[in-house]
């Protein structure tokens, strides 16, 4: 007796692979697009942190308040932060510098959001960094 090949079994296996792919695809896309979004957020967060540090450092390079006015140190801090953001091709927005008698504070709030739009409800809307440096 001659055996006839079973072509139906092989076709069913192809269908199973397609179903498995359809079940795994949403999880895979969530992981990949989530990694892209969070990577972008942390990249921007580090740039904003560095810009705040540069601004605070620039503000403390001036003499302390008895010699120079608080406004000069704040202006220098804001200008340095804005220049840093501009040099890395980000818009210079949300930079606020303030000073007390012994320290200067630079706070930057930069809107980030979601790069891919896939995790928009979960992503923070903005990256916020604050740097405080004392006059020596």
ABEGO torsion letter per residue (X at the ends): XBBBBBAAAAAAAAAAAAAAAAAAAAAAAAAAAAAAAAAAAAAAAAAAAAAAAAAAAAAAABBBAAABBAAAAAAAAAAAAAAAAAAAGBBBBGBBBBBBAABBBBBBBBBAEBAAGAAAAABBABBBBBBBBBBX
